[in-house]
Amino acid sequence: MKKNNDENTNILSIKNDVLQAIHGANSASELNKIYNAYLGKNGVLRNLLRSIGDIPAEKRPGYAKEIHNVIAAIENSLRDKEGVFLENNIQTTDKGLDITMPGIKIKNGHLHPLTLIERRIEHIFSSLGFGVVEGPEVEDEWHNFDALNIPKNHPARDMWDTFWLRSKQKISNSKKQIPSPRLLLRTHTSPVQIRYMEMHEPPFRIIVPGKVYRFEATDASHELQFNQVEGLMVGKDISVANFKYIIGVFFERFFGTKINVRLRASYFPFTEPSFEVDINCLFCSGKGCSTCGHSGWLEMGGAGMVHSEVFNAVKYDLKLVQGFAFGFGLERFAMMKYRIPDIRLFNSGDIRLSQQF
Ligand code: FA5
């Protein structure tokens, strides 16, 4: 900028130049350039403000005021012109703004069907007075097997073959490592029975939903990672009759229809007597179909009266307590309720599955 004795004339000519440039601008980027050249950090008007000390002191206030007025006028003009660009842009791209047009629908997420089933089960059992308890998925050998009356080398361990983890424990302040309890991915939710009883005294009734893992080949009804719901009710005189009544109420509320429950003799090392729990097939109303293998019954899980060795492991007095336990597969409930034919669909990541519920 040329130094001029009449500072005000100089400012006014700058103002005219800038307003003309704004008027002639054809794009937002041109406006941006003008802004930077005059009002930006090293713009002409900012530099004028900085050099105000060069003029006689008595002229400074009037001069500064003039500069600020010009800055405000330029800012207004820039804003007006930006508004014109914005309007034109909408008109050219959208051919006008139709505020009655429906908006773009935001896609909501969905709860996974297994989450829905788990919450439903928890809700029903809570209304029957059961607490909901959780336990660790990485379990030690004692809780998963030994305390449940499945000692080392017992053939029953084969039924629950699993993924073992390498674990070494370091003694603090030493390089020595000692063997720590052997860790594994739990094969069932039953170890939480032990964990709970170690910390609580009867009477109580709990359910334990959670993920379990097994080393096995997958097919339409078997996964290597699936969910179970454990149940445990212990007190002075809890019997099989209590179990049959409670489970009957649960099934009827869960499926919303009358259900026949059948207890079939079976074997689990941690219950005695043990049974499989069957319900009448919902697909054929018990008449027999391919889903139930033409038997009219569907197997839902295992159950039984808690074995005395399990109570011994948690140091309960056998003369004072007895109770029942059960373990159901959550996926099997979901498959039955939503008529999902293949268990592998749950982990397929296919959004079309969860969008249906
Ligand atoms: C058990 O896991 C016992 N802990 C259940 C139990 C608890 C019995 C308390 C007595 C007292 P089982 O291995 O049968 O039992 O599994 C129970 C249920 O889990 C089965 O009925 C089935 O519904 C489900 N299940 C078992 N294996 C799989 C698998 N690979 N994929 C999906 N679901 C499975």
Boltz pocket constraint, residues with backbone or C-beta under 6 A from the ligand:
constraints:
  - pocket:
      binder: B
      contacts: [[A, 159], [A, 187], [A, 188], [A, 189], [A, 190], [A, 214], [A, 216], [A, 221], [A, 222], [A, 223], [A, 224], [A, 226], [A, 227], [A, 228], [A, 230], [A, 231], [A, 268], [A, 270], [A, 271], [A, 275], [A, 299], [A, 300], [A, 301], [A, 302], [A, 303], [A, 304], [A, 325], [A, 326], [A, 327], [A, 328], [A, 329], [A, 330], [A, 331], [A, 332], [A, 343]]
      max_distance: 6.0
